Amino acid sequence: MTEAQSVAPQASPGSSPMVQFRNVSKSYASGQPAVHDLNLEIDRGAITVFVGPSGCGKTTSLRMINRMVEPTEGTVLVDGQDVSAQPAAALRRSMGYVLQSSGLLPHRSVLDNIATVPRLNGVPRRQARIRAEELLAVVGLSPALGKRYPAQLSGGQQQRVGVARALAADPPILLMDEPFSAVDPVVRAELQQELLRLQQELAKTIVFVTHDIDEATVIGDKVAVFATGGRLAQYAPPEELLRAPVDDFVAGFVGRDRGFRSLSFASARDLPLQPAVTATAGTLESAPAEGWLLITDDGGAPLGWLPPGQRTSTAAVTGGSLFTVGSSLRQALDAALSSPSGQGVAVDATGRVAGLVDAGEVLQRLDAERRG
Ligand SMILES: Nc1ncnc2c1ncn2[C@@H]1O[C@H](COP(=O)(O)OP(=O)(O)OP(=O)(O)O)[C@@H](O)[C@H]1O
């Protein structure tokens, strides 16, 4: 998804909640409650993620926002108004909805699919198609795909069209139910990053359902962890969930390496860098023979490491991850741990070597922060 030139931001975080659940429960005729006494406030202009194991009431909760499901008890408010007092069809059309299966109409072209809701809202055909073309660009798809049918697109492209369709009426709220879970992990990570980029421009209120805690912590400004029986176990920003899960259920769900993952939220600003000894293919002969030597191209971008005593470029060892100066401690530690030399390569925003970082520095930084 690229620039969203024509879509104006609609809301800013920090004001009154966009959605409120007040003592909301839902029981179906069969058996135990799907949602039990839910109290939750969803921030305006932010991404809120509902996460939890299968059957814990995430989708039911999401659908109570647009009245696809009616609560058995309690009240859902959108923008301060009780949704039960609003006509269901109009309420539904006023919110974008993205599904796992993309839900595109198979016999309509991509452009016609995107234009569906504006057309239902009475926007003239031509105008709706122009808007649909703009939205194709917003979600990073080439204009040529507009004439195709959904079956002629990859899974990732279909999901992008699903997002474009949900954005077509420029709704302040987007409901997304496992939108990226049917695509492979690489495309999924790409779609997550693009949703984040898009959200920076659009500032929609997004409610996103997933059963994947990694996805939740990557994209959520706040994460609601649901437990079996439709109980809200914890509602917090992702860094807090990882650092301080409230009980064993949340700790177990968040996963074993949560300490390491929480480093993603720890800034590496001002992390000290060691000077790097570097050489290019052209200056190898005059480089010192002792120690690991970092090879760069003529522009200063890292190419690989030469072990001590080896000074022919064919002996270069590659594969360590890079740490972009100013990013997270997780990136810094990973660069150090994955580096053949034991020292992580730090690069500046243009990809040139800025220095080296070692794992000890990262751990010292954490220790210093803990001591306050
Ligand atoms: N229409 C329905 N009729 C009866 N029971 C239902 C209905 N929809 C959901 N349920 C039940 O309500 C509970 C919560 O379902 P829900 O789909 O909200 O869970 P979920 O957390 O979204 O699960 P998943 O991750 O598997 O989609 C489940 O026990 C489910 O079987």
The ligand as a MOL file (V3000), in Angstrom:
LIG
                    3D

  0  0  0     0  0            999 V3000
M  V30 BEGIN CTAB
M  V30 COUNTS 31 33 0 0 0
M  V30 BEGIN ATOM
M  V30 1 N -24.0150 -18.3010 15.4620 0
M  V30 2 C -23.6190 -19.0090 16.5130 0
M  V30 3 N -24.4340 -19.8960 17.1280 0
M  V30 4 C -24.0310 -20.5990 18.2130 0
M  V30 5 N -22.8230 -20.4730 18.7820 0
M  V30 6 C -21.9600 -19.6110 18.2190 0
M  V30 7 C -22.3020 -18.8180 17.0650 0
M  V30 8 N -21.2460 -18.0350 16.7500 0
M  V30 9 C -20.2830 -18.3240 17.6530 0
M  V30 10 N -20.6930 -19.2420 18.5360 0
M  V30 11 C -19.9240 -19.7910 19.6720 0
M  V30 12 O -19.5060 -18.6950 20.4650 0
M  V30 13 C -18.1670 -18.9030 20.9200 0
M  V30 14 C -17.2960 -17.7290 20.4780 0
M  V30 15 O -17.1700 -17.7370 19.0550 0
M  V30 16 P -16.3240 -16.6490 18.2670 0
M  V30 17 O -16.4590 -16.9550 16.8110 0
M  V30 18 O -16.6980 -15.3170 18.7340 0
M  V30 19 O -14.8600 -16.9790 18.7620 0
M  V30 20 P -13.4600 -16.5230 18.1860 0
M  V30 21 O -12.6340 -16.1870 19.3630 0
M  V30 22 O -13.6270 -15.4840 17.1600 0
M  V30 23 O -12.9330 -17.8870 17.5540 0
M  V30 24 P -12.0130 -18.1860 16.2390 0
M  V30 25 O -10.6610 -17.6510 16.5380 0
M  V30 26 O -12.0450 -19.6820 16.1600 0
M  V30 27 O -12.7080 -17.4990 15.0980 0
M  V30 28 C -17.7270 -20.2380 20.3720 0
M  V30 29 O -17.9270 -21.2250 21.3730 0
M  V30 30 C -18.6600 -20.4790 19.2160 0
M  V30 31 O -18.8720 -21.8420 19.0030 0
M  V30 END ATOM
M  V30 BEGIN BOND
M  V30 1 1 1 2
M  V30 2 1 2 3
M  V30 3 2 2 7
M  V30 4 2 3 4
M  V30 5 1 4 5
M  V30 6 2 5 6
M  V30 7 1 6 7
M  V30 8 1 6 10
M  V30 9 1 7 8
M  V30 10 2 8 9
M  V30 11 1 9 10
M  V30 12 1 10 11
M  V30 13 1 11 12
M  V30 14 1 11 30
M  V30 15 1 12 13
M  V30 16 1 13 14
M  V30 17 1 13 28
M  V30 18 1 14 15
M  V30 19 1 15 16
M  V30 20 2 16 17
M  V30 21 1 16 18
M  V30 22 1 16 19
M  V30 23 1 19 20
M  V30 24 2 20 21
M  V30 25 1 20 22
M  V30 26 1 20 23
M  V30 27 1 23 24
M  V30 28 2 24 25
M  V30 29 1 24 26
M  V30 30 1 24 27
M  V30 31 1 28 29
M  V30 32 1 28 30
M  V30 33 1 30 31
M  V30 END BOND
M  V30 END CTAB
M  END
